[in-house]
Structure formats: C-alpha cells, structure tokens
Amino acid sequence: MSFFQFQDPLVLLLLPILPLLIYLKRRMTPGAIHYSSIQPLKTAQASGASWFARLPQILRVLALVFLVLALARPQEGRKRTEILSTGVDIVLALDASGSMRALDFFKDENRVSRLEVVKDVVRDFVSQRGSDRLGMVAFGSEAFTQCPLTLDHDIFLSFLDKLKIGMAGDQTAIGSAIGIAVKRLKDLKSKSKVAILLTDGRNNAGNISPLKAAEIAKSLGVKVYTIGVGTQGKAPFLIDSVFGKRYVYQNVDLDEDTLKAIAETTGAKYFRATDRETLKDIYGQIDRLEKSEVKVKDHSQYTELFPWFVYPCLGFVFLEILLTNTRLRRFP
C-alpha cells in the first residue's frame, strides 16, 4: 500500500501565519517618502503600476510556503503489513435432527426453530474468528462433513445457510458427530484444536458411543465443548392436523450427564442454553476461551521528498533577488 505523509505535520501550522506576517509588514511600511523632485519617478510609473511590480512579493511568499512544506518533511512510501497468527482450528458439530424443529426460541417476539437461532448465533461467532480455520459437521441419524476446515469464512457461511433440519436423519448420533469432527482435526499441526458440539437430544444412533469418541478426542489433543440447547421439560412443535396447523408439546430428552462427561474428558466445558441470549453468551465465552493469537508487523519504506520543495524555494529566492536588482529595481 502506497502512502504520502508529513513526518513533522505540526510545522504546517506556520502556513496560516504567513498572511498575517505579510499584512503586518505592509502596515509597518511608511506610506510616503520625501523627494526633491518626482520627475524621475514619472518615467517609471507605468511599469510599477502593473502586476509585474508585485512579482518579488509573490515570489517571496511562494519561497516561504515551499520552505515550510520542506521543513514538514514530506515523505512518499509503501507499507506492507505482515500478519502472523497462531490460529485455532475449530469444527462446529451442529445437530440437524428432527427435534431441532422445536419452537421454544424467539426472534423478534416470534417463535422460531432451535436450528434457526443456532445458525444466527453461529454467524456472529464466525465474525469474531477472523484468523481461524472453521469447519462444520452436520449430524442426525448419521454424521457427515458439511464444510471442510477453511479460512474462507464466506464459504463456511454459505454451507451454514444450506443446513436443514432432517438432512442427516431424525435421530441423534452424537458419538459419530464427535468422531467425524476429530477425524477432520487429528492430522493438523495447529496449536489448538477444538470441536463445539451442539445438540438437544440423546445419543440414539451411530456406531460409536459418545464417551468412546471423547476418549479418542482426548488422545489426539482435541477439546470438545458441548452445548445442550432447548427448554427444560416439554417443547412446542408446529404440526399439520385436520384442523390446520397447531402446536403440540413433546418431552425433550437431553442427556446432560453425557454431554458433561464428554467436555470433562477432553478438558473443555459444558454449557446449557435455554434461550437465544444465553446461547449467544455461550459462544462468546468459548470465543474468549479459545482466542487465537494474532501478531501484526508493519514494514514501511519511504523516500524523503523535501528536496523537491527546497529547490523551488531557492529558485524563488534567487529569482526575487535577480528581479529586484535588475528589471524591478526600486528607487532609493
């Protein structure tokens, strides 16, 4: 990136003073002089009355302006910013099972599904992780990689938008979700590897138990934060009936004990989110716990430009001296 700057910009404050000095000088100049005869002046009056007679004064002002600009040390250069980051690799494992249709969250005073609120909060979380690689695992009856680890967060968000309830089945394979997340992280050489598992249910699908998956994650240096989402007790679901759409309330089967054990085994934490603000705060806490270190180095190369102002200044002074001693010489 190229730039132009004055190394000593305070010197430029002298520029507004120049008109004042010129005004004071004119006020101090006597208004009349005594001559025994004005006959010689009559022959010089024509040239003295023209703008050309003011040229020495103009040259003097220009010389002062360029001198002030030179003293401010104008510089031109290029700046190169080097970002050195020890980023965190994070895989978000998001529950897309049928129970995420529950409408126990609110957005602008309207009931919305759990998954819709989760996606909104995840978008905010992603905006805070500028130097980290992010990936996504979607799980229901099965688990699969929805988005590979990437630094392109726009791509990540586009995959997040495509996340739909039921796309991986209606059951909940928590162990498989952890297994896929760990598989994505295990061979990476990053300083910190994190999986964030969000679910509202109990493991009832998949071919690996959640606690076994947690042991594998621990052995490979992956921390698994767990978030249990949804209200306690029964949650409302919107269904179609012969009388139109109506709400029915069903029990929520959240296995908090297993989620706590997963987090404890891997050296992470368990969180419980019963509303939108709590969920947002949870992701904020994880963001602070797993903040990546970013170092920024600026390399600047610049060229001094003051000679380009000194030379015109000297030129104006020389020209003023030349004119006042030749063509524009004043009578004593």
C-alpha positions as CSV (number, residue, x, y, z in Angstrom):
1,M,0.0,0.0,0.0
2,S,1.5,3.3,-1.0
3,F,1.2,6.4,1.2
4,F,2.1,10.1,1.4
5,Q,2.8,11.8,4.8
6,F,4.4,14.7,6.5
7,Q,6.9,13.5,9.2
8,D,6.5,16.7,11.1
9,P,3.0,17.9,10.3
10,L,2.9,20.5,13.2
11,V,5.3,22.6,11.1
12,L,2.4,23.2,8.7
13,L,0.8,25.4,11.3
14,L,3.2,28.1,10.2
15,L,1.3,28.4,6.8
16,P,-1.7,30.3,8.2
17,I,0.7,32.7,9.9
18,L,2.2,33.8,6.6
19,P,-0.7,36.0,5.5
20,L,-0.6,37.7,9.0
21,L,3.1,38.5,8.6
22,I,2.5,39.9,5.1
23,Y,-0.2,42.1,6.5
24,L,1.9,43.4,9.4
25,K,4.8,44.1,7.0
26,R,2.6,46.2,4.8
27,R,1.2,48.1,7.8
28,M,4.8,48.9,9.0
29,T,5.9,50.2,5.6
30,P,5.9,54.0,5.6
31,G,3.1,55.5,3.4
32,A,5.1,58.4,2.0
33,I,8.7,59.4,1.3
34,H,10.2,62.9,0.6
35,Y,11.9,63.6,-2.8
36,S,13.4,66.9,-4.0
37,S,11.9,66.1,-7.4
38,I,9.4,63.4,-8.6
39,Q,10.3,63.9,-12.3
40,P,12.4,60.6,-12.5
41,L,9.5,58.6,-11.0
42,K,7.1,59.7,-13.7
43,T,9.1,57.7,-16.2
44,A,8.9,54.5,-14.1
45,Q,5.2,54.8,-13.1
46,A,3.9,52.7,-16.0
47,S,5.8,49.6,-15.1
48,G,5.5,50.0,-11.4
49,A,1.7,50.1,-11.6
50,S,1.4,46.7,-13.3
51,W,1.1,43.3,-11.5
52,F,4.6,42.7,-12.6
53,A,5.8,45.1,-9.9
54,R,4.3,42.8,-7.3
55,L,6.2,39.8,-8.6
56,P,9.0,39.9,-6.0
57,Q,6.5,39.9,-3.2
58,I,4.7,36.9,-4.7
59,L,8.0,35.1,-5.2
60,R,8.9,35.7,-1.5
61,V,5.6,34.3,-0.4
62,L,6.0,31.2,-2.5
63,A,9.5,30.7,-1.2
64,L,8.2,30.8,2.4
65,V,5.4,28.4,1.6
66,F,7.8,25.9,0.0
67,L,10.2,26.3,2.9
68,V,7.5,25.4,5.4
69,L,6.5,22.4,3.3
70,A,10.1,21.3,3.2
71,L,10.5,21.7,7.0
72,A,7.5,19.4,7.5
73,R,9.4,16.6,5.7
74,P,7.1,15.2,3.1
75,Q,7.5,11.5,2.5
76,E,6.3,9.0,0.0
77,G,6.5,5.3,0.5
78,R,4.9,1.9,0.6
79,K,3.6,-0.1,3.6
80,R,3.5,-3.8,3.8
81,T,1.5,-5.5,6.6
82,E,2.5,-9.0,7.7
83,I,0.0,-10.9,9.8
84,L,1.5,-13.7,11.9
85,S,-1.2,-15.7,13.6
86,T,-1.3,-18.9,15.6
87,G,-4.9,-19.7,14.6
88,V,-7.3,-22.2,16.2
89,D,-8.8,-25.0,14.2
90,I,-12.5,-25.3,15.1
91,V,-15.1,-27.7,13.9
92,L,-18.7,-27.0,14.8
93,A,-20.8,-30.1,15.1
94,L,-24.5,-29.0,14.7
95,D,-27.5,-31.1,15.5
96,A,-29.9,-31.2,12.5
97,S,-32.1,-33.9,13.8
98,G,-35.9,-33.7,13.8
99,S,-36.1,-32.4,17.4
100,M,-34.4,-29.2,16.3
101,R,-37.8,-28.2,14.9
102,A,-38.9,-27.4,18.4
103,L,-40.2,-23.8,18.5
104,D,-39.1,-22.8,22.1
105,F,-36.9,-19.9,21.0
106,F,-38.0,-16.5,20.0
107,K,-36.7,-14.0,17.4
108,D,-38.3,-10.5,17.3
109,E,-41.1,-11.9,19.5
110,N,-41.9,-14.7,17.0
111,R,-41.4,-18.4,17.7
112,V,-38.6,-19.9,15.6
113,S,-37.0,-23.3,15.5
114,R,-33.9,-24.1,17.5
115,L,-31.8,-24.6,14.4
116,E,-32.7,-21.1,13.0
117,V,-31.5,-19.5,16.3
118,V,-28.3,-21.6,16.3
119,K,-27.4,-20.6,12.8
120,D,-27.9,-16.9,13.7
121,V,-25.6,-17.2,16.7
122,V,-23.0,-19.2,14.8
123,R,-22.8,-16.4,12.2
124,D,-21.9,-13.9,15.0
125,F,-19.4,-16.4,16.4
126,V,-17.7,-16.8,13.0
127,S,-17.4,-13.0,12.6
128,Q,-15.1,-13.0,15.7
129,R,-12.7,-15.7,14.4
130,G,-11.0,-13.9,11.6
131,S,-7.7,-15.8,11.7
132,D,-9.1,-19.3,12.4
133,R,-9.9,-22.2,10.2
134,L,-13.5,-23.3,10.6
135,G,-15.3,-26.5,9.6
136,M,-18.8,-27.9,10.1
137,V,-20.2,-31.3,10.8
138,A,-24.0,-31.9,10.5
139,F,-25.5,-34.8,12.3
140,G,-28.8,-36.6,12.8
141,S,-29.1,-40.3,12.4
142,E,-25.7,-40.0,10.6
143,A,-22.9,-37.5,10.7
144,F,-21.1,-36.0,7.7
145,T,-18.8,-33.1,7.0
146,Q,-21.0,-30.2,5.8
147,C,-18.0,-27.9,5.3
148,P,-14.2,-28.8,5.4
149,L,-11.9,-26.7,7.5
150,T,-11.3,-23.4,5.7
151,L,-10.1,-19.8,6.2
152,D,-12.7,-18.6,3.7
153,H,-15.5,-17.8,6.2
154,D,-17.8,-16.7,3.4
155,I,-17.7,-20.3,2.1
156,F,-18.4,-21.6,5.6
157,L,-21.4,-19.3,6.0
158,S,-22.8,-20.4,2.6
159,F,-22.7,-24.0,3.9
160,L,-24.3,-22.9,7.1
161,D,-27.2,-21.4,5.2
162,K,-27.7,-24.8,3.5
163,L,-28.0,-26.6,6.8
164,K,-31.6,-28.0,7.1
165,I,-33.5,-30.0,9.7
166,G,-33.6,-33.7,8.8
167,M,-30.9,-33.6,6.2
168,A,-29.0,-36.2,8.1
169,G,-32.0,-38.1,9.5
170,D,-34.2,-37.5,12.5
171,Q,-32.3,-39.4,15.2
172,T,-29.2,-38.2,17.1
173,A,-25.7,-39.7,16.5
174,I,-23.6,-37.7,19.0
175,G,-20.7,-40.2,19.0
176,S,-20.5,-40.2,15.2
177,A,-20.5,-36.4,15.2
178,I,-17.5,-36.3,17.5
179,G,-15.8,-39.0,15.5
180,I,-16.1,-37.0,12.2
181,A,-15.0,-33.8,13.9
182,V,-11.9,-35.4,15.4
183,K,-11.1,-37.0,12.1
184,R,-11.0,-33.6,10.5
185,L,-8.7,-32.2,13.2
186,K,-6.4,-35.1,14.2
187,D,-3.7,-34.6,11.5
188,L,-3.5,-30.8,11.7
189,K,-0.4,-29.1,13.2
190,S,-2.3,-26.2,14.8
191,K,-1.6,-25.2,18.4
192,S,-5.2,-25.6,19.4
193,K,-7.8,-28.0,18.0
194,V,-11.4,-27.5,19.2
195,A,-14.8,-29.1,18.4
196,I,-18.0,-27.5,19.6
197,L,-20.9,-29.9,19.7
198,L,-24.4,-28.6,19.9
199,T,-27.4,-30.9,20.4
200,D,-30.8,-31.0,22.0
201,G,-31.1,-34.8,22.4
202,R,-29.6,-38.1,23.5
203,N,-27.4,-40.4,21.5
204,N,-29.6,-43.0,19.9
205,A,-27.9,-43.7,16.5
206,G,-24.4,-44.3,15.1
207,N,-21.9,-47.0,15.7
208,I,-19.7,-45.3,18.3
209,S,-20.6,-44.2,21.8
210,P,-20.1,-40.5,22.8
211,L,-17.8,-41.4,25.7
212,K,-15.6,-43.6,23.5
213,A,-15.4,-40.8,20.9
214,A,-14.5,-38.4,23.7
215,E,-11.6,-40.7,24.8
216,I,-10.3,-40.7,21.2
217,A,-10.6,-36.9,21.0
218,K,-8.6,-36.6,24.3
219,S,-5.8,-38.9,23.0
220,L,-5.5,-36.7,19.8
221,G,-5.4,-33.4,21.7
222,V,-8.9,-32.3,20.6
223,K,-11.1,-30.4,23.2
224,V,-14.8,-30.9,22.8
225,Y,-17.0,-28.1,24.1
226,T,-20.6,-29.3,24.5
227,I,-23.8,-27.2,24.4
228,G,-27.2,-28.6,25.4
229,V,-29.9,-26.5,23.7
230,G,-33.6,-26.1,24.4
231,T,-36.0,-25.5,27.3
232,Q,-36.5,-27.9,30.2
233,G,-39.4,-30.3,30.0
234,K,-41.8,-30.1,27.1
235,A,-41.2,-28.1,23.9
236,P,-43.7,-26.9,21.3
237,F,-43.8,-28.3,17.8
238,L,-46.0,-27.0,14.9
239,I,-47.8,-29.8,13.1
240,D,-50.4,-30.1,10.5
241,S,-53.8,-31.5,11.6
242,V,-57.3,-31.9,10.2
243,F,-58.0,-28.5,11.9
244,G,-55.0,-26.8,10.3
245,K,-51.6,-26.0,11.9
246,R,-51.4,-26.3,15.7
247,Y,-48.9,-26.6,18.4
248,V,-48.3,-29.8,20.3
249,Y,-45.9,-30.2,23.2
250,Q,-43.5,-33.1,23.4
251,N,-40.9,-34.1,26.0
252,V,-37.3,-33.1,25.4
253,D,-34.8,-35.9,26.0
254,L,-31.5,-34.1,26.6
255,D,-28.7,-36.2,28.0
256,E,-26.8,-33.6,30.1
257,D,-24.8,-36.1,32.0
258,T,-23.2,-37.5,28.8
259,L,-22.5,-34.0,27.5
260,K,-20.8,-33.0,30.7
261,A,-18.7,-36.2,30.7
262,I,-17.6,-35.5,27.1
263,A,-16.5,-32.0,27.9
264,E,-14.8,-33.1,31.2
265,T,-12.9,-35.9,29.5
266,T,-11.4,-33.6,26.8
267,G,-10.6,-30.7,29.1
268,A,-13.4,-28.5,27.9
269,K,-16.7,-27.2,29.3
270,Y,-20.4,-28.0,29.1
271,F,-23.0,-25.2,28.6
272,R,-26.7,-25.1,28.8
273,A,-28.7,-22.8,26.5
274,T,-32.4,-22.3,27.1
275,D,-32.8,-19.1,25.1
276,R,-31.3,-17.0,22.4
277,E,-29.3,-14.7,24.6
278,T,-27.9,-17.5,26.7
279,L,-26.8,-19.3,23.5
280,K,-25.1,-16.2,22.2
281,D,-23.3,-15.7,25.5
282,I,-22.1,-19.3,25.5
283,Y,-20.4,-18.9,22.1
284,G,-19.0,-15.6,23.4
285,Q,-17.4,-17.5,26.3
286,I,-15.9,-20.1,24.0
287,D,-14.6,-17.3,21.8
288,R,-12.8,-15.8,24.8
289,L,-11.5,-19.2,26.0
290,E,-10.1,-20.2,22.6
291,K,-9.0,-16.8,21.3
292,S,-6.3,-17.1,18.7
293,E,-3.1,-15.0,18.9
294,V,-2.5,-12.6,16.1
295,K,0.6,-10.5,15.6
296,V,0.8,-7.7,13.0
297,K,4.1,-6.4,11.7
298,D,4.2,-3.3,9.5
299,H,7.1,-2.9,7.1
300,S,7.4,0.6,5.7
301,Q,9.8,2.0,3.1
302,Y,9.7,5.7,2.3
303,T,11.6,8.4,0.3
304,E,12.2,11.9,1.6
305,L,10.6,14.4,-0.7
306,F,11.8,17.7,0.9
307,P,14.4,18.4,-1.8
308,W,11.5,18.8,-4.3
309,F,10.4,21.7,-2.1
310,V,13.8,23.1,-1.2
311,Y,14.9,23.6,-4.8
312,P,11.8,25.6,-5.8
313,C,12.2,27.7,-2.6
314,L,15.8,28.5,-3.6
315,G,14.7,29.2,-7.1
316,F,12.0,31.7,-6.0
317,V,14.5,33.5,-3.7
318,F,17.1,33.7,-6.5
319,L,14.5,35.0,-9.0
320,E,13.3,37.6,-6.5
321,I,16.9,38.8,-5.9
322,L,17.5,38.9,-9.6
323,L,14.4,40.9,-10.4
324,T,14.7,43.4,-7.6
325,N,18.3,44.2,-8.7
326,T,17.5,44.5,-12.4
327,R,14.2,45.0,-14.1
328,L,12.2,45.7,-10.9
329,R,14.9,47.7,-9.1
330,R,13.4,50.3,-6.8
331,F,14.5,53.8,-6.4
332,P,16.2,54.6,-3.1
